[in-house]
């Protein structure tokens, strides 16, 4: 199996903590799409001694440069929240950004990565160099009262009044597939690396030359159908001989431009019916605007459902164990069972704390902060740790970024009155 590159912690000598008058009022941990969306929607955050900490070499693109698939959105969904007269306004005229925003239909995610890269370049001109920390990710958060101390991979420490976690999402191994772990790879590997992600088959399980490889995709999400598209393209090109089964634990959401379009099409048993109060975007009228299959992924779903794609089948199951016989016979299993919040070690008032409460995804409180232990008052906000955070369809990304930015600004306007970071007590 192709090994993934491992990012080693930075080996530079830790930078001493900033003096209180220089320490950041706010730290943004993670500056991919959601982190950059927050800053570009609320540039007033730059007026509050902001420090950005990112695991990558450049703020902005996040993981998108590595994803060789098409979007589940349209180009016009992005950067409409940027004020043309604000500090990020000039970037709207950049050719890479214009190409994205004017693109009709599906687009390669490399186009989004290029646009985000331009906003990252602009951010680098707006922040002092010492307040843009690259390739040194946040690894631990310590909270005492309202004071927040951050530890980076290099050992560097920062004290701050407010923290925003925009760490994105991860695809860890799913417990339900543990019995077949040796033959399972995450869907993200297929999406990034295409056929190069396919592992060599074990010597004790060779695929006979007279039959196709048996591949099972566990899950029916957009990531499942993105992986299925890679396999379908390889089959069409004669580079892969395979029989592919897609396991659905629940019905699939399909995007529609409006309810009239949804009503006009036939619907099979594997397609989810929209909840009129929850699944229709109030801004555009679109059905399953953010979570629905669209473009080529949607077309492939319909093609398979109608029996028009030879070698590809769909099967609905209540639970993964119900397909144990199929998984036992599979040569390769692609895990597409959803993502989890990318979390890090956190200690609040001397005790370890999991803001997700043992669940896969961190759900923010109404004020935008992470769930905290009773009595804790730290200003730790979260965004971008849920792939589909708009459960009721009532808040677009534009609204989410602006809402969260306003909540953070309101918190910074409150105590301490002097506007200085609250120092942490050193351990005894």
C-alpha positions as CSV (number, residue, x, y, z in Angstrom):
1,X,0.0,0.0,0.0
2,X,1.4,3.4,-0.9
3,X,2.6,5.2,2.2
4,X,1.3,8.6,3.1
5,X,3.9,11.3,3.8
6,X,4.3,12.0,7.5
7,X,4.7,15.6,8.6
8,X,7.5,15.7,11.2
9,X,7.3,18.4,13.9
10,X,9.3,21.5,13.3
11,X,12.9,21.1,14.5
12,X,13.6,24.8,15.0
13,X,14.5,26.1,18.4
14,X,11.3,27.1,20.2
15,X,10.6,30.8,20.1
16,X,10.3,32.4,23.5
17,X,6.7,33.4,24.6
18,X,5.8,36.9,23.6
19,X,5.7,39.6,26.2
20,X,2.2,40.4,27.5
21,X,1.9,43.6,25.5
22,X,2.8,41.7,22.3
23,X,0.9,38.5,22.9
24,X,-2.0,37.9,20.6
25,X,-5.5,38.7,21.6
26,X,-6.8,36.0,19.3
27,X,-5.2,33.0,17.6
28,X,-6.7,31.3,14.6
29,X,-5.5,27.7,14.4
30,X,-6.0,26.4,10.9
31,X,-6.2,28.7,7.8
32,X,-7.7,26.6,5.1
33,X,-11.1,27.4,3.5
34,X,-13.0,27.9,6.8
35,X,-10.3,29.8,8.5
36,X,-9.7,32.0,5.5
37,X,-13.5,32.4,5.2
38,X,-13.7,33.7,8.7
39,X,-10.9,36.3,8.1
40,X,-12.1,37.5,4.7
41,X,-15.7,37.8,6.0
42,X,-14.6,39.6,9.2
43,X,-11.4,41.5,8.5
44,X,-11.9,43.6,11.7
45,X,-10.3,40.6,13.4
46,X,-7.0,41.8,12.0
47,X,-7.2,44.8,14.3
48,X,-7.0,42.7,17.4
49,X,-3.4,41.4,17.5
50,X,-4.3,38.3,15.5
51,X,-1.9,35.4,15.1
52,X,-2.5,32.7,12.5
53,X,-1.1,29.2,13.2
54,X,-1.2,26.7,10.3
55,X,0.2,23.2,9.7
56,X,0.9,24.0,6.0
57,X,3.6,26.0,4.3
58,X,1.0,28.6,3.0
59,X,-2.2,29.8,4.5
60,X,-5.3,29.5,2.4
61,X,-5.3,26.3,0.2
62,X,-5.5,23.8,3.1
63,X,-5.8,20.2,1.8
64,X,-7.4,21.2,-1.5
65,X,-4.3,21.1,-3.7
66,X,-4.1,17.4,-3.1
67,X,-7.7,16.5,-4.1
68,X,-8.0,15.6,-7.8
69,X,-11.8,15.6,-7.9
70,X,-14.6,17.9,-8.8
71,X,-16.4,20.1,-6.4
72,X,-19.7,19.5,-4.7
73,X,-20.5,23.2,-5.1
74,X,-20.4,25.9,-7.8
75,X,-17.8,28.6,-8.1
76,X,-20.3,31.4,-7.3
77,X,-20.7,29.9,-3.8
78,X,-17.3,31.2,-2.9
79,X,-16.1,34.6,-1.7
80,X,-19.3,36.5,-2.2
81,X,-18.9,37.4,1.5
82,X,-15.7,39.5,0.8
83,X,-16.2,43.3,0.9
84,X,-14.8,44.7,-2.3
85,X,-13.8,47.9,-0.3
86,X,-12.2,45.9,2.5
87,X,-8.6,44.8,2.9
88,X,-9.2,41.6,1.0
89,X,-11.2,43.3,-1.7
90,X,-8.3,43.6,-4.2
91,X,-8.0,39.8,-4.4
92,X,-11.5,39.6,-6.0
93,X,-9.9,41.0,-9.2
94,X,-7.2,38.3,-9.3
95,X,-7.6,36.1,-12.4
96,X,-7.6,32.9,-10.3
97,X,-10.4,34.2,-8.1
98,X,-12.4,35.4,-11.0
99,X,-12.1,32.1,-12.8
100,X,-13.5,30.3,-9.8
101,X,-16.4,32.7,-9.1
102,X,-17.4,32.8,-12.8
103,X,-17.2,29.1,-13.4
104,X,-20.5,27.4,-14.2
105,X,-21.1,23.9,-13.0
106,X,-18.6,21.5,-11.5
107,X,-15.0,22.5,-11.2
108,X,-11.7,20.8,-10.2
109,X,-10.8,21.6,-6.6
110,X,-7.4,22.8,-7.8
111,X,-9.3,25.9,-9.0
112,X,-10.5,26.5,-5.4
113,X,-7.0,25.9,-4.1
114,X,-5.6,28.5,-6.5
115,X,-8.1,31.1,-5.4
116,X,-7.5,30.4,-1.7
117,X,-3.8,30.7,-2.3
118,X,-4.2,34.3,-3.6
119,X,-6.1,35.2,-0.4
120,X,-3.3,33.6,1.6
121,X,-0.8,35.8,-0.2
122,X,-2.9,38.8,0.7
123,X,-3.1,37.8,4.3
124,X,0.7,37.6,4.4
125,X,0.9,41.3,3.5
126,X,-1.7,42.2,6.2
127,X,0.0,40.4,9.1
128,X,3.4,41.1,10.6
129,X,5.7,38.1,9.8
130,X,5.9,37.0,13.4
131,X,2.0,36.7,13.5
132,X,1.9,34.2,10.6
133,X,3.2,30.9,11.9
134,X,3.6,28.2,9.2
135,X,4.3,24.5,9.4
136,X,4.1,24.5,13.2
137,X,0.6,23.1,14.0
138,X,-1.2,23.5,17.3
139,X,-0.9,20.3,19.4
140,X,-2.2,21.2,22.9
141,X,-4.5,23.7,24.5
142,X,-4.3,24.5,28.2
143,X,-7.0,26.6,29.9
144,X,-7.1,28.0,33.4
145,X,-10.1,30.2,34.1
146,X,-10.3,32.5,31.1
147,X,-6.6,32.2,30.2
148,X,-5.6,30.1,27.2
149,X,-2.1,28.7,26.6
150,X,-1.2,27.1,23.3
151,X,1.6,24.6,22.6
152,X,2.8,24.2,19.0
153,X,4.6,21.1,17.6
154,X,7.9,22.9,17.9
155,X,7.4,23.4,21.6
156,X,6.6,27.1,21.1
157,X,4.0,28.5,23.5
158,X,1.5,31.3,23.0
159,X,-0.9,32.9,25.5
160,X,-4.1,34.4,24.1
161,X,-7.5,35.8,25.1
162,X,-9.4,34.0,22.4
163,X,-8.8,30.9,20.2
164,X,-10.6,29.9,17.0
165,X,-10.2,26.2,16.0
166,X,-10.6,25.8,12.2
167,X,-8.7,22.5,12.1
168,X,-11.0,20.8,9.5
169,X,-12.0,17.2,9.4
170,X,-10.3,13.8,9.3
171,X,-11.2,10.3,8.1
172,X,-9.9,7.9,10.7
173,X,-10.4,4.1,10.5
174,X,-14.0,3.2,11.3
175,X,-14.7,0.7,14.0
176,X,-17.3,-1.1,11.9
177,X,-14.7,-2.1,9.4
178,X,-12.2,-3.4,11.9
179,X,-12.6,-7.1,10.8
180,X,-11.6,-6.1,7.3
181,X,-9.0,-3.5,8.2
182,X,-6.2,-5.2,6.2
183,X,-8.1,-4.7,3.0
184,X,-9.6,-1.2,3.7
185,X,-8.5,2.2,2.6
186,X,-10.2,5.6,3.3
187,X,-12.1,7.2,0.4
188,X,-9.8,10.3,0.7
189,X,-6.9,8.1,-0.5
190,X,-8.7,7.3,-3.7
191,X,-9.8,10.9,-4.2
192,X,-6.3,12.2,-3.8
193,X,-4.1,9.5,-5.4
194,X,-6.6,7.7,-7.7
195,X,-5.4,4.3,-8.8
196,X,-2.0,4.9,-7.1
197,X,-3.9,4.5,-3.8
198,X,-4.9,0.9,-4.5
199,X,-2.8,-1.4,-2.4
200,X,-1.2,-4.5,-3.8
201,X,-3.4,-7.5,-3.1
202,X,-2.2,-9.9,-0.4
203,X,-0.3,-12.9,-1.8
204,X,-2.8,-15.2,-0.1
205,X,-5.8,-13.5,-1.8
206,X,-4.7,-13.1,-5.4
207,X,-7.4,-12.1,-7.9
208,X,-7.8,-14.7,-10.6
209,X,-7.0,-13.5,-14.0
210,X,-10.5,-14.6,-15.2
211,X,-12.5,-12.4,-12.9
212,X,-12.7,-8.7,-12.0
213,X,-11.5,-7.3,-8.7
214,X,-14.3,-7.2,-6.1
215,X,-14.4,-3.7,-4.7
216,X,-16.9,-2.6,-2.0
217,X,-17.5,1.1,-1.1
218,X,-18.9,1.3,2.4
219,X,-21.0,4.4,2.5
220,X,-23.2,6.5,0.1
221,X,-21.9,10.0,0.7
222,X,-20.3,12.5,-1.8
223,X,-16.9,11.0,-0.9
224,X,-18.2,7.5,-1.7
225,X,-19.4,8.6,-5.1
226,X,-16.2,10.6,-5.7
227,X,-14.2,7.4,-5.1
228,X,-16.7,5.5,-7.3
229,X,-16.1,8.1,-10.1
230,X,-12.4,7.4,-10.0
231,X,-13.0,3.7,-10.3
232,X,-15.6,4.2,-13.1
233,X,-13.2,6.3,-15.1
234,X,-10.5,3.7,-14.7
235,X,-12.8,1.0,-15.9
236,X,-13.9,3.0,-18.9
237,X,-10.3,3.7,-19.8
238,X,-9.4,0.0,-19.6
239,X,-7.0,0.5,-16.7
240,X,-9.1,-1.5,-14.2
241,X,-11.3,-4.6,-14.3
242,X,-13.6,-4.4,-11.3
243,X,-17.1,-5.1,-9.9
244,X,-18.0,-2.3,-7.5
245,X,-20.8,-2.4,-4.9
246,X,-21.7,0.7,-3.0
247,X,-23.3,0.1,0.4
248,X,-25.8,2.6,1.6
249,X,-26.7,2.7,5.3
250,X,-29.3,5.4,4.5
251,X,-30.8,7.1,1.5
252,X,-28.6,9.4,-0.6
253,X,-29.2,13.2,-0.8
254,X,-29.3,14.5,-4.3
255,X,-28.9,18.2,-5.1
256,X,-31.7,20.0,-7.0
257,X,-31.8,23.7,-8.1
258,X,-35.4,24.0,-6.7
259,X,-38.3,21.9,-5.5
260,X,-40.0,22.0,-8.9
261,X,-37.0,20.2,-10.4
262,X,-37.1,17.7,-7.6
263,X,-40.7,17.0,-8.1
264,X,-40.3,16.6,-11.9
265,X,-37.8,13.7,-11.6
266,X,-38.5,10.1,-10.6
267,X,-37.1,8.9,-7.3
268,X,-35.9,5.5,-6.4
269,X,-35.8,3.8,-3.0
270,X,-32.2,4.8,-2.3
271,X,-32.9,8.6,-2.7
272,X,-33.7,10.7,0.3
273,X,-36.8,12.8,0.2
274,X,-36.2,16.4,1.4
275,X,-37.7,17.9,4.5
276,X,-39.3,21.1,3.4
277,X,-38.5,22.9,6.6
278,X,-34.9,21.8,6.9
279,X,-33.4,20.8,3.5
280,X,-34.3,23.8,1.3
281,X,-31.8,26.7,1.3
282,X,-33.7,29.9,2.2
283,X,-31.3,32.0,0.2
284,X,-31.5,30.2,-3.1
285,X,-34.3,27.7,-2.9
286,X,-31.9,24.9,-3.7
287,X,-32.5,21.4,-2.3
288,X,-29.7,19.8,-0.3
289,X,-27.6,22.8,-1.3
290,X,-24.4,21.7,0.5
291,X,-24.7,18.0,1.3
292,X,-26.4,16.8,-1.9
293,X,-24.7,14.8,-4.6
294,X,-24.3,16.9,-7.7
295,X,-22.6,17.1,-11.0
296,X,-20.8,13.9,-12.1
297,X,-21.3,12.2,-8.7
298,X,-25.1,12.8,-9.0
299,X,-25.1,11.5,-12.5
300,X,-23.3,8.3,-11.5
301,X,-25.7,7.7,-8.7
302,X,-28.6,7.8,-11.1
303,X,-26.8,5.8,-13.7
304,X,-26.2,3.0,-11.2
305,X,-29.7,3.2,-9.7
306,X,-31.2,2.8,-13.2
307,X,-29.0,-0.2,-14.0
308,X,-27.2,1.6,-16.7
309,X,-23.6,1.2,-15.4
310,X,-22.4,-2.3,-15.9
311,X,-20.4,-3.8,-13.0
312,X,-21.6,-1.2,-10.5
313,X,-24.4,-1.9,-8.0
314,X,-26.0,-0.3,-5.0
315,X,-27.2,-2.1,-1.9
316,X,-29.0,-0.6,1.2
317,X,-28.1,-2.2,4.5
318,X,-29.1,-1.3,8.1
319,X,-25.6,-1.7,9.4
320,X,-22.2,-2.7,8.1
321,X,-22.4,-6.1,9.7
322,X,-25.4,-6.9,7.5
323,X,-23.0,-7.0,4.5
324,X,-20.4,-9.2,6.2
325,X,-20.6,-11.8,3.5
326,X,-19.9,-9.3,0.8
327,X,-17.1,-7.7,2.7
328,X,-15.5,-11.1,3.4
329,X,-15.3,-11.8,-0.3
330,X,-14.1,-8.3,-1.3
331,X,-10.6,-7.8,-2.6
332,X,-10.7,-4.1,-1.6
333,X,-12.9,-2.1,0.7
334,X,-13.2,1.7,0.4
335,X,-14.3,3.4,3.6
336,X,-16.7,6.3,3.0
337,X,-18.5,6.4,6.3
338,X,-18.1,10.1,7.0
339,X,-15.6,12.3,8.7
340,X,-14.7,13.4,12.2
341,X,-13.6,16.6,13.7
342,X,-9.9,17.0,13.7
343,X,-9.2,17.4,17.4
344,X,-6.2,17.9,19.6
345,X,-5.3,17.4,23.2
346,X,-7.0,19.9,25.5
347,X,-6.8,20.5,29.3
348,X,-9.3,22.7,31.0
349,X,-8.8,23.7,34.6
350,X,-6.5,20.7,35.1
351,X,-8.6,18.1,33.5
352,X,-8.5,16.5,30.0
353,X,-11.5,17.7,27.9
354,X,-13.1,16.4,24.7
355,X,-15.2,19.2,23.1
356,X,-17.0,16.6,21.0
357,X,-18.2,14.7,24.1
358,X,-17.1,11.4,22.6
359,X,-19.1,12.0,19.4
360,X,-17.5,12.2,16.0
361,X,-18.2,15.9,15.4
362,X,-17.7,19.0,17.6
363,X,-21.0,20.9,17.7
364,X,-20.6,24.5,18.7
365,X,-22.7,26.2,21.3
366,X,-25.2,28.9,20.1
367,X,-22.5,31.6,20.9
368,X,-20.0,29.8,18.6
369,X,-17.8,28.4,21.4
370,X,-16.9,24.8,21.9
371,X,-18.8,23.0,24.6
372,X,-17.0,23.6,27.9
373,X,-17.1,22.0,31.4
374,X,-19.6,23.6,33.8
375,X,-18.2,27.0,35.0
376,X,-15.5,27.3,32.3
377,X,-15.4,30.7,30.7
378,X,-12.6,30.4,28.1
379,X,-13.2,32.1,24.7
380,X,-12.6,29.1,22.4
381,X,-14.6,29.2,19.2
382,X,-14.9,26.6,16.5
383,X,-15.7,26.4,12.9
384,X,-15.1,24.0,10.0
385,X,-15.1,20.9,12.2
386,X,-18.3,19.5,10.7
387,X,-18.4,18.8,7.0
388,X,-22.1,19.8,6.9
389,X,-22.7,22.3,9.7
390,X,-25.9,23.7,8.2
391,X,-28.4,21.2,9.6
392,X,-31.5,23.3,9.2
393,X,-30.5,24.9,5.9
394,X,-30.9,28.4,7.5
395,X,-27.3,29.5,7.4
396,X,-25.1,29.8,4.3
397,X,-21.3,29.8,4.5
398,X,-21.5,33.5,4.1
399,X,-23.7,33.8,7.1
400,X,-21.7,31.3,9.1
401,X,-18.4,33.2,8.6
402,X,-20.0,36.6,9.4
403,X,-21.9,35.2,12.4
404,X,-18.8,33.6,13.9
405,X,-16.7,36.7,13.3
406,X,-19.3,38.9,15.0
407,X,-19.4,36.6,18.0
408,X,-15.6,36.7,18.3
409,X,-15.5,40.5,18.1
410,X,-18.2,40.7,20.7
411,X,-16.1,38.5,23.0
412,X,-13.0,40.6,22.5
413,X,-15.0,43.7,23.4
414,X,-15.7,42.3,26.8
415,X,-13.3,41.9,29.8
416,X,-10.5,42.2,30.5
417,X,-11.1,45.9,30.2
418,X,-7.5,46.7,29.4
419,X,-7.6,44.4,26.4
420,X,-4.5,42.5,27.5
421,X,-4.1,38.7,27.4
422,X,-4.8,37.0,30.7
423,X,-1.5,35.3,31.7
424,X,-1.5,31.7,32.8
425,X,-0.1,30.8,36.1
426,X,3.0,28.7,35.8
427,X,2.8,25.2,37.2
428,X,4.1,24.8,40.7
